[in-house]
Amino acid sequence: MSLKVYTYPDECLETVSTPFDFDKDSIPNYDNLENFEQDMIALMINEQGLGLAANQIGITKRFFAIGHGSFDTFQKPAIIWNPRILNASEEKVIDVEGCLSFPGIFVKIERPKEIEVQYETTQGKTKFAKLNGMESKCFQHELDHLEGITFNKKVSKLKWEMATKRSEKQNA
């Protein structure tokens, strides 16, 4: 089965995801998680994304793909399960973000500069990491997806309208 990226306003993008239970949950049409992980990571890379949340492919469970050669922790793309932010810095940064579910739209979003996170590996091991820069922004963006929050909800209506108009002009 081939995976695809769902685009806004698909309802799965606004659905709050539930934790993934390694003992009870499975991925539809996949016999094992390793094959699924390879397909999800391949889709993220093919779409030129730095991250891809489960609900962006129609699965409302708490996991996402993340990875890029410029990252410190996730240089090699990986699927991280049941991610959580344990701590976020007071210091904020404003940076441009894009989203595979909103093709061609880019908008400036304010987020904490550094975060401390917890997540599980496919083998069920709990890991911790301290993320900053683009990696921190990406983790937060994907975690928002799992909460049913799309990045158009992180900016004012005016900023969003300007971003969509810019995108329409570039694609005209």
N, C-alpha and C positions, 0 to 999 in steps of 0.2 A: 504494500500500500504506500502511496506517495503522500508525504506530508505537504501542507501548503500553509502560507501565512494568511490568516484572516484579517480583513481590513475593517476599519471603523466605518459604519456603526454596528458591526456584528455584535449581538448581545453577549457572546462569550467574553468579549473584551471588558465588559462591565460587571462580570460575575466575580464575586470573591471566591478565591480558590480554597479548597480544603487540604489539610495535610496529607502527604503521601505516606501510606502505611505499607512498608516493604513486605509484610506478611500477608496482607489482604488485597492490596491494590495491584492491578496490572495495567499495561497499556494496550488498548484495543488493537488487534491485528498484529501483535508482536509476541513471540514466544519468550524472548528474553530482553532484559533491559539494555544489554550491550549493543544489540542490533538497533534498537530504538535510538539509543544515545548517538550512535554513528550517523543515523539518518537525520536526527534533529540538528546535530552540529553541522552536517553537510548543508542542510537547508539554510542555517544561519550564515554560513560562509558564502554560499552561492548568492544569497540576497545582500551580501556585503554588510551584515550586521555585526555588532560587537556583543550583542545579547539577543536572546529570544525566549520569551516567557511561554509557559505551557498553554495559557489560555489564548495566546496568539496563534496556536495551532489547533485550537478547539478542545483542549483538555483542561478542565478546571481543577487541577491539582497543583500543590505548591512546589514547583521546580522551574528552573530555567537554565538555558545554555548561556555561557559567558566565556569570552576569551579573545585575546588579541596579543600579538607579539610584543606590543609596547607595554602590556600590563606587567606588574610585579608578581602577583599571586597566580593569576590565571593566564599565563602566557600561552599555554596550550589549552585550546577550548575544552570545556568540561561541562557536564550537567551537574548542577548543585541542587540538592533536594532539601526541602523544608528550611529555606534560608530565613534568617532573622538578623535584624540589626540590634546589637546589644547596647551600643553607645554611639553617639554622633557628636562631632565637634561643634562648639559654639560658633566657630568661624565658618562663614558661608562663602560659596563661590557662585558666580552667575556665568553660565556657559551655554553654548548652543547645543541643542539636542535634536535628533531626528528619531523616527520610529518606523519600523518596517510595516506597521499597521496603518500608517499615515504617509504613504509614499510621496516623496518630494517636498514635504513640509518640515521646516526647521524653525525652532523657536528658542529664545533664551529663557532658561529656567534656573532659579536659585535653589541650591541644595547645600547641606553640610559638606565641608571640604573633606573631612576624614570620618570614616566609620569603622567600628569594630563589629565583626559579624560572626555568626555561627551557622553552620550548615552541615548536611550529611553527604557522604559520598555514596556512590552506587553500592558499595560494599557495606553500607550502613554505619560507617565510622563517622563520629562527630568531629568536626574540625572548626578551628577558629582562625580568623585572619584580621589584619588591620589594612584597610584599603584607603587610598587617596587618589586624587587626580581623576583622570578619565575612568579608571577602574571603579572608583567609589561612585561616580556619577552613574555609570552603567548599572552597577549592582542596585542602586536606589531606583533607577528607572524600571528595571525588571521586577523588582519587589513591588513597586507601585502597581504594575500589571496584575500581580497575584492578588492585590487588594481590590481589583476592579477599577483602579484609577488610571485613566489614560492621560497622556501629557497635555492634552488640550484643556484639562481641568486644573492644571497647575499655573495657568496664566490668565490675565484679564481677557474679557471678551474682545476688547479693542486689539490687544496684541495678537490674539488668535486670528482675528479677521485680517489683520495686516499680513500675517504669515501665510495665510491661505491665498490671499491676493497675489503675493510675491510668487508663490508656487505656481499659480495659474498663469502668470505672465511668462515665467521661465519655461513652462511647458506648452505655451501657445504656439 
